[in-house]
Amino acid sequence: MLWRALLSGNLQSAFITLALSLPAIVLCLSVHEAAHGGAACLLGDRTAHDSGRLTLSPLAHIDPIGFLCLLLFGFGWARPVPVNISNFKNRRWGMALTALAGPLANFLTAFVAYCLYVPIWLYGNSAFMQTLCLFLSIVASMSVGLGVFNLIPVHPLDGSRVLDAFLPFSWSLKLQRYQNLILLVFILALWHGWLDGIMSWVSSGILNWALRFMGLFL
């Protein structure tokens, strides 16, 4: 994200990207974590609610290092939402659904951003509207990146919780032995752009759904 803008050598573009990325990151991370807490609450665990994490306030969710990574590279993380799995009727599926809520909320955020982007891009001619379009595209891009990154099936990412619901417990223990190595491989893949195709495919799919949805009104 910002890193690529800096490498391009265009300082003006990097400054604009920075100014628009900061609120975009706050939104994406806050939505992600609030969705975890909301899902857990719906499934019977009020730990996040009692900890003040059912909010979009960035002060409740932002992790400085994760924030910086999302700003620079387009993927990152926030402070984990506290969850007490003993409050779920089904512990494994309760945890899996709670974990899945975060990435799904990010994909929904990208969908909404694209739905707003389309009419503004078609009918907005002012400099403000063009800047708003750029902001919405950054929100959509970061939301997809955050969602895809967190679906990586390696602890402590959300994907590992989802995968645990389908794997025998013994397999989960074996997988945890190699979790650091697997996570490192995925981070290197993201760094070198090897997963850009996946994120582009997800982003294109969300954009196509947004275009179809907006086609009903435009």
Biotite code that builds the C-alpha atoms (Angstrom):
import biotite.structure as struc

atoms = struc.array([
    struc.Atom([0.000, 0.000, 0.000], chain_id="A", res_id=1, res_name="MET", atom_name="CA", element="C"),
    struc.Atom([2.035, 3.000, 1.245], chain_id="A", res_id=2, res_name="LEU", atom_name="CA", element="C"),
    struc.Atom([5.245, 1.039, 0.695], chain_id="A", res_id=3, res_name="TRP", atom_name="CA", element="C"),
    struc.Atom([4.525, 0.690, -3.024], chain_id="A", res_id=4, res_name="ARG", atom_name="CA", element="C"),
    struc.Atom([3.656, 4.377, -3.272], chain_id="A", res_id=5, res_name="ALA", atom_name="CA", element="C"),
    struc.Atom([7.015, 5.230, -1.665], chain_id="A", res_id=6, res_name="LEU", atom_name="CA", element="C"),
    struc.Atom([8.898, 2.895, -4.001], chain_id="A", res_id=7, res_name="LEU", atom_name="CA", element="C"),
    struc.Atom([7.298, 4.607, -6.993], chain_id="A", res_id=8, res_name="SER", atom_name="CA", element="C"),
    struc.Atom([9.231, 7.742, -6.055], chain_id="A", res_id=9, res_name="GLY", atom_name="CA", element="C"),
    struc.Atom([6.141, 9.931, -6.220], chain_id="A", res_id=10, res_name="ASN", atom_name="CA", element="C"),
    struc.Atom([6.140, 11.703, -2.856], chain_id="A", res_id=11, res_name="LEU", atom_name="CA", element="C"),
    struc.Atom([2.889, 13.524, -3.591], chain_id="A", res_id=12, res_name="GLN", atom_name="CA", element="C"),
    struc.Atom([1.135, 10.226, -4.292], chain_id="A", res_id=13, res_name="SER", atom_name="CA", element="C"),
    struc.Atom([2.664, 8.732, -1.138], chain_id="A", res_id=14, res_name="ALA", atom_name="CA", element="C"),
    struc.Atom([1.437, 11.666, 0.955], chain_id="A", res_id=15, res_name="PHE", atom_name="CA", element="C"),
    struc.Atom([-2.108, 11.400, -0.436], chain_id="A", res_id=16, res_name="ILE", atom_name="CA", element="C"),
    struc.Atom([-2.065, 7.637, 0.107], chain_id="A", res_id=17, res_name="THR", atom_name="CA", element="C"),
    struc.Atom([-0.933, 8.154, 3.715], chain_id="A", res_id=18, res_name="LEU", atom_name="CA", element="C"),
    struc.Atom([-3.619, 10.775, 4.423], chain_id="A", res_id=19, res_name="ALA", atom_name="CA", element="C"),
    struc.Atom([-6.381, 8.531, 3.070], chain_id="A", res_id=20, res_name="LEU", atom_name="CA", element="C"),
    struc.Atom([-4.994, 5.248, 4.406], chain_id="A", res_id=21, res_name="SER", atom_name="CA", element="C"),
    struc.Atom([-4.981, 6.246, 8.070], chain_id="A", res_id=22, res_name="LEU", atom_name="CA", element="C"),
    struc.Atom([-8.789, 6.555, 8.431], chain_id="A", res_id=23, res_name="PRO", atom_name="CA", element="C"),
    struc.Atom([-9.237, 3.551, 6.122], chain_id="A", res_id=24, res_name="ALA", atom_name="CA", element="C"),
    struc.Atom([-7.082, 1.378, 8.397], chain_id="A", res_id=25, res_name="ILE", atom_name="CA", element="C"),
    struc.Atom([-8.934, 2.534, 11.493], chain_id="A", res_id=26, res_name="VAL", atom_name="CA", element="C"),
    struc.Atom([-12.242, 1.620, 9.861], chain_id="A", res_id=27, res_name="LEU", atom_name="CA", element="C"),
    struc.Atom([-11.128, -1.788, 8.563], chain_id="A", res_id=28, res_name="CYS", atom_name="CA", element="C"),
    struc.Atom([-9.548, -2.943, 11.817], chain_id="A", res_id=29, res_name="LEU", atom_name="CA", element="C"),
    struc.Atom([-12.390, -1.647, 13.986], chain_id="A", res_id=30, res_name="SER", atom_name="CA", element="C"),
    struc.Atom([-15.043, -3.343, 11.844], chain_id="A", res_id=31, res_name="VAL", atom_name="CA", element="C"),
    struc.Atom([-13.082, -6.606, 11.912], chain_id="A", res_id=32, res_name="HIS", atom_name="CA", element="C"),
    struc.Atom([-12.718, -6.751, 15.693], chain_id="A", res_id=33, res_name="GLU", atom_name="CA", element="C"),
    struc.Atom([-16.213, -5.452, 16.463], chain_id="A", res_id=34, res_name="ALA", atom_name="CA", element="C"),
    struc.Atom([-17.583, -8.233, 14.242], chain_id="A", res_id=35, res_name="ALA", atom_name="CA", element="C"),
    struc.Atom([-15.708, -10.840, 16.288], chain_id="A", res_id=36, res_name="HIS", atom_name="CA", element="C"),
    struc.Atom([-17.171, -9.445, 19.490], chain_id="A", res_id=37, res_name="GLY", atom_name="CA", element="C"),
    struc.Atom([-20.663, -9.163, 18.031], chain_id="A", res_id=38, res_name="GLY", atom_name="CA", element="C"),
    struc.Atom([-20.638, -12.743, 16.760], chain_id="A", res_id=39, res_name="ALA", atom_name="CA", element="C"),
    struc.Atom([-19.399, -14.058, 20.108], chain_id="A", res_id=40, res_name="ALA", atom_name="CA", element="C"),
    struc.Atom([-22.125, -12.124, 21.906], chain_id="A", res_id=41, res_name="CYS", atom_name="CA", element="C"),
    struc.Atom([-24.818, -13.531, 19.605], chain_id="A", res_id=42, res_name="LEU", atom_name="CA", element="C"),
    struc.Atom([-23.483, -17.032, 20.258], chain_id="A", res_id=43, res_name="LEU", atom_name="CA", element="C"),
    struc.Atom([-23.702, -16.616, 24.038], chain_id="A", res_id=44, res_name="GLY", atom_name="CA", element="C"),
    struc.Atom([-20.344, -15.173, 25.112], chain_id="A", res_id=45, res_name="ASP", atom_name="CA", element="C"),
    struc.Atom([-20.527, -11.625, 26.497], chain_id="A", res_id=46, res_name="ARG", atom_name="CA", element="C"),
    struc.Atom([-16.795, -11.337, 27.302], chain_id="A", res_id=47, res_name="THR", atom_name="CA", element="C"),
    struc.Atom([-16.138, -8.876, 24.474], chain_id="A", res_id=48, res_name="ALA", atom_name="CA", element="C"),
    struc.Atom([-19.244, -6.905, 25.419], chain_id="A", res_id=49, res_name="HIS", atom_name="CA", element="C"),
    struc.Atom([-18.163, -6.665, 29.054], chain_id="A", res_id=50, res_name="ASP", atom_name="CA", element="C"),
    struc.Atom([-14.642, -5.655, 27.943], chain_id="A", res_id=51, res_name="SER", atom_name="CA", element="C"),
    struc.Atom([-15.933, -2.740, 25.889], chain_id="A", res_id=52, res_name="GLY", atom_name="CA", element="C"),
    struc.Atom([-14.972, -4.263, 22.545], chain_id="A", res_id=53, res_name="ARG", atom_name="CA", element="C"),
    struc.Atom([-18.398, -4.029, 20.853], chain_id="A", res_id=54, res_name="LEU", atom_name="CA", element="C"),
    struc.Atom([-17.540, -0.648, 19.425], chain_id="A", res_id=55, res_name="THR", atom_name="CA", element="C"),
    struc.Atom([-16.087, 0.893, 16.276], chain_id="A", res_id=56, res_name="LEU", atom_name="CA", element="C"),
    struc.Atom([-13.860, 3.144, 18.364], chain_id="A", res_id=57, res_name="SER", atom_name="CA", element="C"),
    struc.Atom([-10.263, 2.528, 17.229], chain_id="A", res_id=58, res_name="PRO", atom_name="CA", element="C"),
    struc.Atom([-8.980, 3.094, 20.769], chain_id="A", res_id=59, res_name="LEU", atom_name="CA", element="C"),
    struc.Atom([-10.516, -0.231, 21.775], chain_id="A", res_id=60, res_name="ALA", atom_name="CA", element="C"),
    struc.Atom([-9.006, -2.253, 18.936], chain_id="A", res_id=61, res_name="HIS", atom_name="CA", element="C"),
    struc.Atom([-5.836, -0.839, 17.391], chain_id="A", res_id=62, res_name="ILE", atom_name="CA", element="C"),
    struc.Atom([-2.529, -2.691, 17.795], chain_id="A", res_id=63, res_name="ASP", atom_name="CA", element="C"),
    struc.Atom([0.330, -0.303, 16.871], chain_id="A", res_id=64, res_name="PRO", atom_name="CA", element="C"),
    struc.Atom([2.461, -2.873, 15.001], chain_id="A", res_id=65, res_name="ILE", atom_name="CA", element="C"),
    struc.Atom([-0.507, -4.367, 13.170], chain_id="A", res_id=66, res_name="GLY", atom_name="CA", element="C"),
    struc.Atom([-1.681, -0.869, 12.293], chain_id="A", res_id=67, res_name="PHE", atom_name="CA", element="C"),
    struc.Atom([1.735, -0.004, 10.838], chain_id="A", res_id=68, res_name="LEU", atom_name="CA", element="C"),
    struc.Atom([1.899, -3.242, 8.824], chain_id="A", res_id=69, res_name="CYS", atom_name="CA", element="C"),
    struc.Atom([-1.524, -2.623, 7.316], chain_id="A", res_id=70, res_name="LEU", atom_name="CA", element="C"),
    struc.Atom([-0.516, 0.934, 6.455], chain_id="A", res_id=71, res_name="LEU", atom_name="CA", element="C"),
    struc.Atom([2.758, -0.062, 4.804], chain_id="A", res_id=72, res_name="LEU", atom_name="CA", element="C"),
    struc.Atom([2.012, -3.431, 3.262], chain_id="A", res_id=73, res_name="PHE", atom_name="CA", element="C"),
    struc.Atom([-1.778, -3.780, 3.041], chain_id="A", res_id=74, res_name="GLY", atom_name="CA", element="C"),
    struc.Atom([-2.123, -6.551, 5.649], chain_id="A", res_id=75, res_name="PHE", atom_name="CA", element="C"),
    struc.Atom([-2.066, -6.383, 9.432], chain_id="A", res_id=76, res_name="GLY", atom_name="CA", element="C"),
    struc.Atom([-3.980, -7.085, 12.636], chain_id="A", res_id=77, res_name="TRP", atom_name="CA", element="C"),
    struc.Atom([-5.600, -5.518, 15.683], chain_id="A", res_id=78, res_name="ALA", atom_name="CA", element="C"),
    struc.Atom([-5.778, -6.387, 19.375], chain_id="A", res_id=79, res_name="ARG", atom_name="CA", element="C"),
    struc.Atom([-7.502, -9.773, 19.706], chain_id="A", res_id=80, res_name="PRO", atom_name="CA", element="C"),
    struc.Atom([-11.038, -9.680, 21.065], chain_id="A", res_id=81, res_name="VAL", atom_name="CA", element="C"),
    struc.Atom([-11.308, -11.698, 24.312], chain_id="A", res_id=82, res_name="PRO", atom_name="CA", element="C"),
    struc.Atom([-13.469, -14.786, 23.929], chain_id="A", res_id=83, res_name="VAL", atom_name="CA", element="C"),
    struc.Atom([-14.472, -17.387, 26.530], chain_id="A", res_id=84, res_name="ASN", atom_name="CA", element="C"),
    struc.Atom([-15.299, -20.516, 24.562], chain_id="A", res_id=85, res_name="ILE", atom_name="CA", element="C"),
    struc.Atom([-16.892, -22.147, 27.611], chain_id="A", res_id=86, res_name="SER", atom_name="CA", element="C"),
    struc.Atom([-19.883, -19.855, 27.064], chain_id="A", res_id=87, res_name="ASN", atom_name="CA", element="C"),
    struc.Atom([-20.606, -21.363, 23.641], chain_id="A", res_id=88, res_name="PHE", atom_name="CA", element="C"),
    struc.Atom([-23.046, -24.251, 23.331], chain_id="A", res_id=89, res_name="LYS", atom_name="CA", element="C"),
    struc.Atom([-20.653, -25.839, 20.860], chain_id="A", res_id=90, res_name="ASN", atom_name="CA", element="C"),
    struc.Atom([-17.121, -24.671, 21.623], chain_id="A", res_id=91, res_name="ARG", atom_name="CA", element="C"),
    struc.Atom([-15.450, -25.540, 18.316], chain_id="A", res_id=92, res_name="ARG", atom_name="CA", element="C"),
    struc.Atom([-18.195, -24.188, 16.062], chain_id="A", res_id=93, res_name="TRP", atom_name="CA", element="C"),
    struc.Atom([-18.785, -21.194, 18.293], chain_id="A", res_id=94, res_name="GLY", atom_name="CA", element="C"),
    struc.Atom([-15.125, -20.255, 18.037], chain_id="A", res_id=95, res_name="MET", atom_name="CA", element="C"),
    struc.Atom([-15.081, -20.928, 14.283], chain_id="A", res_id=96, res_name="ALA", atom_name="CA", element="C"),
    struc.Atom([-18.107, -18.726, 13.603], chain_id="A", res_id=97, res_name="LEU", atom_name="CA", element="C"),
    struc.Atom([-16.728, -15.986, 15.847], chain_id="A", res_id=98, res_name="THR", atom_name="CA", element="C"),
    struc.Atom([-13.418, -16.089, 13.974], chain_id="A", res_id=99, res_name="ALA", atom_name="CA", element="C"),
    struc.Atom([-15.115, -16.147, 10.566], chain_id="A", res_id=100, res_name="LEU", atom_name="CA", element="C"),
    struc.Atom([-17.174, -13.057, 11.407], chain_id="A", res_id=101, res_name="ALA", atom_name="CA", element="C"),
    struc.Atom([-14.113, -10.789, 11.196], chain_id="A", res_id=102, res_name="GLY", atom_name="CA", element="C"),
    struc.Atom([-13.067, -11.561, 7.594], chain_id="A", res_id=103, res_name="PRO", atom_name="CA", element="C"),
    struc.Atom([-16.701, -11.675, 6.462], chain_id="A", res_id=104, res_name="LEU", atom_name="CA", element="C"),
    struc.Atom([-17.241, -8.210, 7.955], chain_id="A", res_id=105, res_name="ALA", atom_name="CA", element="C"),
    struc.Atom([-14.218, -6.994, 5.992], chain_id="A", res_id=106, res_name="ASN", atom_name="CA", element="C"),
    struc.Atom([-15.584, -8.421, 2.748], chain_id="A", res_id=107, res_name="PHE", atom_name="CA", element="C"),
    struc.Atom([-18.943, -6.787, 3.487], chain_id="A", res_id=108, res_name="LEU", atom_name="CA", element="C"),
    struc.Atom([-17.137, -3.493, 4.113], chain_id="A", res_id=109, res_name="THR", atom_name="CA", element="C"),
    struc.Atom([-15.428, -3.834, 0.732], chain_id="A", res_id=110, res_name="ALA", atom_name="CA", element="C"),
    struc.Atom([-18.821, -4.497, -0.880], chain_id="A", res_id=111, res_name="PHE", atom_name="CA", element="C"),
    struc.Atom([-20.322, -1.357, 0.677], chain_id="A", res_id=112, res_name="VAL", atom_name="CA", element="C"),
    struc.Atom([-17.264, 0.692, -0.320], chain_id="A", res_id=113, res_name="ALA", atom_name="CA", element="C"),
    struc.Atom([-17.585, -0.463, -3.926], chain_id="A", res_id=114, res_name="TYR", atom_name="CA", element="C"),
    struc.Atom([-21.337, 0.233, -3.911], chain_id="A", res_id=115, res_name="CYS", atom_name="CA", element="C"),
    struc.Atom([-20.577, 3.815, -2.880], chain_id="A", res_id=116, res_name="LEU", atom_name="CA", element="C"),
    struc.Atom([-17.652, 4.035, -5.290], chain_id="A", res_id=117, res_name="TYR", atom_name="CA", element="C"),
    struc.Atom([-19.632, 3.203, -8.434], chain_id="A", res_id=118, res_name="VAL", atom_name="CA", element="C"),
    struc.Atom([-22.139, 6.109, -8.490], chain_id="A", res_id=119, res_name="PRO", atom_name="CA", element="C"),
    struc.Atom([-19.523, 8.616, -7.294], chain_id="A", res_id=120, res_name="ILE", atom_name="CA", element="C"),
    struc.Atom([-17.133, 7.482, -10.029], chain_id="A", res_id=121, res_name="TRP", atom_name="CA", element="C"),
    struc.Atom([-19.882, 7.724, -12.645], chain_id="A", res_id=122, res_name="LEU", atom_name="CA", element="C"),
    struc.Atom([-21.363, 11.074, -11.638], chain_id="A", res_id=123, res_name="TYR", atom_name="CA", element="C"),
    struc.Atom([-18.825, 12.858, -9.444], chain_id="A", res_id=124, res_name="GLY", atom_name="CA", element="C"),
    struc.Atom([-16.624, 15.237, -11.403], chain_id="A", res_id=125, res_name="ASN", atom_name="CA", element="C"),
    struc.Atom([-15.224, 17.433, -8.647], chain_id="A", res_id=126, res_name="SER", atom_name="CA", element="C"),
    struc.Atom([-11.798, 17.018, -7.052], chain_id="A", res_id=127, res_name="ALA", atom_name="CA", element="C"),
    struc.Atom([-13.500, 16.157, -3.757], chain_id="A", res_id=128, res_name="PHE", atom_name="CA", element="C"),
    struc.Atom([-15.486, 13.352, -5.386], chain_id="A", res_id=129, res_name="MET", atom_name="CA", element="C"),
    struc.Atom([-12.349, 11.974, -7.034], chain_id="A", res_id=130, res_name="GLN", atom_name="CA", element="C"),
    struc.Atom([-10.590, 11.990, -3.647], chain_id="A", res_id=131, res_name="THR", atom_name="CA", element="C"),
    struc.Atom([-13.586, 10.239, -2.097], chain_id="A", res_id=132, res_name="LEU", atom_name="CA", element="C"),
    struc.Atom([-13.408, 7.596, -4.826], chain_id="A", res_id=133, res_name="CYS", atom_name="CA", element="C"),
    struc.Atom([-9.744, 7.032, -4.029], chain_id="A", res_id=134, res_name="LEU", atom_name="CA", element="C"),
    struc.Atom([-10.539, 6.714, -0.320], chain_id="A", res_id=135, res_name="PHE", atom_name="CA", element="C"),
    struc.Atom([-13.295, 4.168, -1.010], chain_id="A", res_id=136, res_name="LEU", atom_name="CA", element="C"),
    struc.Atom([-10.987, 2.143, -3.248], chain_id="A", res_id=137, res_name="SER", atom_name="CA", element="C"),
    struc.Atom([-8.368, 2.104, -0.456], chain_id="A", res_id=138, res_name="ILE", atom_name="CA", element="C"),
    struc.Atom([-11.008, 0.985, 2.065], chain_id="A", res_id=139, res_name="VAL", atom_name="CA", element="C"),
    struc.Atom([-12.093, -1.818, -0.284], chain_id="A", res_id=140, res_name="ALA", atom_name="CA", element="C"),
    struc.Atom([-8.522, -2.889, -1.012], chain_id="A", res_id=141, res_name="SER", atom_name="CA", element="C"),
    struc.Atom([-7.482, -2.911, 2.637], chain_id="A", res_id=142, res_name="MET", atom_name="CA", element="C"),
    struc.Atom([-10.666, -4.704, 3.683], chain_id="A", res_id=143, res_name="SER", atom_name="CA", element="C"),
    struc.Atom([-10.015, -7.476, 1.170], chain_id="A", res_id=144, res_name="VAL", atom_name="CA", element="C"),
    struc.Atom([-6.344, -7.710, 2.175], chain_id="A", res_id=145, res_name="GLY", atom_name="CA", element="C"),
    struc.Atom([-7.216, -7.888, 5.869], chain_id="A", res_id=146, res_name="LEU", atom_name="CA", element="C"),
    struc.Atom([-9.925, -10.465, 5.258], chain_id="A", res_id=147, res_name="GLY", atom_name="CA", element="C"),
    struc.Atom([-7.754, -12.715, 3.082], chain_id="A", res_id=148, res_name="VAL", atom_name="CA", element="C"),
    struc.Atom([-4.751, -12.444, 5.418], chain_id="A", res_id=149, res_name="PHE", atom_name="CA", element="C"),
    struc.Atom([-6.819, -13.430, 8.453], chain_id="A", res_id=150, res_name="ASN", atom_name="CA", element="C"),
    struc.Atom([-8.254, -16.444, 6.645], chain_id="A", res_id=151, res_name="LEU", atom_name="CA", element="C"),
    struc.Atom([-4.785, -17.985, 6.438], chain_id="A", res_id=152, res_name="ILE", atom_name="CA", element="C"),
    struc.Atom([-5.250, -21.266, 8.372], chain_id="A", res_id=153, res_name="PRO", atom_name="CA", element="C"),
    struc.Atom([-2.379, -20.694, 10.793], chain_id="A", res_id=154, res_name="VAL", atom_name="CA", element="C"),
    struc.Atom([-2.588, -19.802, 14.499], chain_id="A", res_id=155, res_name="HIS", atom_name="CA", element="C"),
    struc.Atom([-3.285, -17.153, 15.715], chain_id="A", res_id=156, res_name="PRO", atom_name="CA", element="C"),
    struc.Atom([-5.119, -16.003, 12.573], chain_id="A", res_id=157, res_name="LEU", atom_name="CA", element="C"),
    struc.Atom([-8.870, -16.488, 12.161], chain_id="A", res_id=158, res_name="ASP", atom_name="CA", element="C"),
    struc.Atom([-8.458, -19.155, 9.500], chain_id="A", res_id=159, res_name="GLY", atom_name="CA", element="C"),
    struc.Atom([-6.901, -21.510, 12.037], chain_id="A", res_id=160, res_name="SER", atom_name="CA", element="C"),
    struc.Atom([-10.054, -21.331, 14.193], chain_id="A", res_id=161, res_name="ARG", atom_name="CA", element="C"),
    struc.Atom([-12.212, -22.127, 11.204], chain_id="A", res_id=162, res_name="VAL", atom_name="CA", element="C"),
    struc.Atom([-9.968, -25.017, 10.156], chain_id="A", res_id=163, res_name="LEU", atom_name="CA", element="C"),
    struc.Atom([-9.996, -26.440, 13.702], chain_id="A", res_id=164, res_name="ASP", atom_name="CA", element="C"),
    struc.Atom([-13.757, -26.937, 13.432], chain_id="A", res_id=165, res_name="ALA", atom_name="CA", element="C"),
    struc.Atom([-13.214, -29.399, 10.588], chain_id="A", res_id=166, res_name="PHE", atom_name="CA", element="C"),
    struc.Atom([-10.016, -31.167, 11.659], chain_id="A", res_id=167, res_name="LEU", atom_name="CA", element="C"),
    struc.Atom([-9.657, -33.919, 14.248], chain_id="A", res_id=168, res_name="PRO", atom_name="CA", element="C"),
    struc.Atom([-8.071, -32.594, 17.428], chain_id="A", res_id=169, res_name="PHE", atom_name="CA", element="C"),
    struc.Atom([-4.910, -34.675, 16.894], chain_id="A", res_id=170, res_name="SER", atom_name="CA", element="C"),
    struc.Atom([-4.415, -33.110, 13.449], chain_id="A", res_id=171, res_name="TRP", atom_name="CA", element="C"),
    struc.Atom([-4.788, -29.625, 14.913], chain_id="A", res_id=172, res_name="SER", atom_name="CA", element="C"),
    struc.Atom([-2.023, -30.365, 17.423], chain_id="A", res_id=173, res_name="LEU", atom_name="CA", element="C"),
    struc.Atom([0.288, -31.606, 14.658], chain_id="A", res_id=174, res_name="LYS", atom_name="CA", element="C"),
    struc.Atom([-0.405, -28.510, 12.562], chain_id="A", res_id=175, res_name="LEU", atom_name="CA", element="C"),
    struc.Atom([0.444, -26.227, 15.486], chain_id="A", res_id=176, res_name="GLN", atom_name="CA", element="C"),
    struc.Atom([4.000, -27.619, 15.535], chain_id="A", res_id=177, res_name="ARG", atom_name="CA", element="C"),
    struc.Atom([4.657, -26.009, 12.152], chain_id="A", res_id=178, res_name="TYR", atom_name="CA", element="C"),
    struc.Atom([2.486, -22.921, 12.560], chain_id="A", res_id=179, res_name="GLN", atom_name="CA", element="C"),
    struc.Atom([5.361, -20.436, 12.795], chain_id="A", res_id=180, res_name="ASN", atom_name="CA", element="C"),
    struc.Atom([7.008, -21.784, 9.650], chain_id="A", res_id=181, res_name="LEU", atom_name="CA", element="C"),
    struc.Atom([3.735, -21.817, 7.735], chain_id="A", res_id=182, res_name="ILE", atom_name="CA", element="C"),
    struc.Atom([2.895, -18.280, 8.851], chain_id="A", res_id=183, res_name="LEU", atom_name="CA", element="C"),
    struc.Atom([6.339, -17.084, 7.774], chain_id="A", res_id=184, res_name="LEU", atom_name="CA", element="C"),
    struc.Atom([5.835, -18.635, 4.324], chain_id="A", res_id=185, res_name="VAL", atom_name="CA", element="C"),
    struc.Atom([2.480, -16.882, 3.941], chain_id="A", res_id=186, res_name="PHE", atom_name="CA", element="C"),
    struc.Atom([3.902, -13.530, 5.058], chain_id="A", res_id=187, res_name="ILE", atom_name="CA", element="C"),
    struc.Atom([6.747, -13.890, 2.540], chain_id="A", res_id=188, res_name="LEU", atom_name="CA", element="C"),
    struc.Atom([4.167, -14.767, -0.107], chain_id="A", res_id=189, res_name="ALA", atom_name="CA", element="C"),
    struc.Atom([2.235, -11.599, 0.694], chain_id="A", res_id=190, res_name="LEU", atom_name="CA", element="C"),
    struc.Atom([5.433, -9.528, 0.749], chain_id="A", res_id=191, res_name="TRP", atom_name="CA", element="C"),
    struc.Atom([6.522, -10.747, -2.693], chain_id="A", res_id=192, res_name="HIS", atom_name="CA", element="C"),
    struc.Atom([3.035, -10.449, -4.153], chain_id="A", res_id=193, res_name="GLY", atom_name="CA", element="C"),
    struc.Atom([2.514, -14.164, -4.638], chain_id="A", res_id=194, res_name="TRP", atom_name="CA", element="C"),
    struc.Atom([-0.980, -13.878, -3.159], chain_id="A", res_id=195, res_name="LEU", atom_name="CA", element="C"),
    struc.Atom([-1.916, -10.784, -5.138], chain_id="A", res_id=196, res_name="ASP", atom_name="CA", element="C"),
    struc.Atom([-3.807, -13.005, -7.558], chain_id="A", res_id=197, res_name="GLY", atom_name="CA", element="C"),
    struc.Atom([-6.011, -14.362, -4.765], chain_id="A", res_id=198, res_name="ILE", atom_name="CA", element="C"),
    struc.Atom([-6.708, -10.906, -3.351], chain_id="A", res_id=199, res_name="MET", atom_name="CA", element="C"),
    struc.Atom([-7.400, -9.576, -6.849], chain_id="A", res_id=200, res_name="SER", atom_name="CA", element="C"),
    struc.Atom([-9.798, -12.463, -7.477], chain_id="A", res_id=201, res_name="TRP", atom_name="CA", element="C"),
    struc.Atom([-11.659, -11.822, -4.216], chain_id="A", res_id=202, res_name="VAL", atom_name="CA", element="C"),
    struc.Atom([-11.721, -8.076, -4.851], chain_id="A", res_id=203, res_name="SER", atom_name="CA", element="C"),
    struc.Atom([-13.001, -8.571, -8.404], chain_id="A", res_id=204, res_name="SER", atom_name="CA", element="C"),
    struc.Atom([-15.737, -10.887, -7.183], chain_id="A", res_id=205, res_name="GLY", atom_name="CA", element="C"),
    struc.Atom([-16.882, -8.383, -4.555], chain_id="A", res_id=206, res_name="ILE", atom_name="CA", element="C"),
    struc.Atom([-16.767, -5.567, -7.130], chain_id="A", res_id=207, res_name="LEU", atom_name="CA", element="C"),
    struc.Atom([-18.864, -7.596, -9.570], chain_id="A", res_id=208, res_name="ASN", atom_name="CA", element="C"),
    struc.Atom([-21.485, -8.202, -6.872], chain_id="A", res_id=209, res_name="TRP", atom_name="CA", element="C"),
    struc.Atom([-21.453, -4.487, -6.070], chain_id="A", res_id=210, res_name="ALA", atom_name="CA", element="C"),
    struc.Atom([-21.907, -3.594, -9.751], chain_id="A", res_id=211, res_name="LEU", atom_name="CA", element="C"),
    struc.Atom([-24.848, -5.967, -10.058], chain_id="A", res_id=212, res_name="ARG", atom_name="CA", element="C"),
    struc.Atom([-26.391, -4.567, -6.897], chain_id="A", res_id=213, res_name="PHE", atom_name="CA", element="C"),
    struc.Atom([-25.933, -0.958, -7.958], chain_id="A", res_id=214, res_name="MET", atom_name="CA", element="C"),
    struc.Atom([-27.265, -1.825, -11.421], chain_id="A", res_id=215, res_name="GLY", atom_name="CA", element="C"),
    struc.Atom([-30.660, -2.268, -9.785], chain_id="A", res_id=216, res_name="LEU", atom_name="CA", element="C"),
    struc.Atom([-30.700, 1.424, -8.847], chain_id="A", res_id=217, res_name="PHE", atom_name="CA", element="C"),
    struc.Atom([-28.657, 3.197, -11.538], chain_id="A", res_id=218, res_name="LEU", atom_name="CA", element="C"),
])
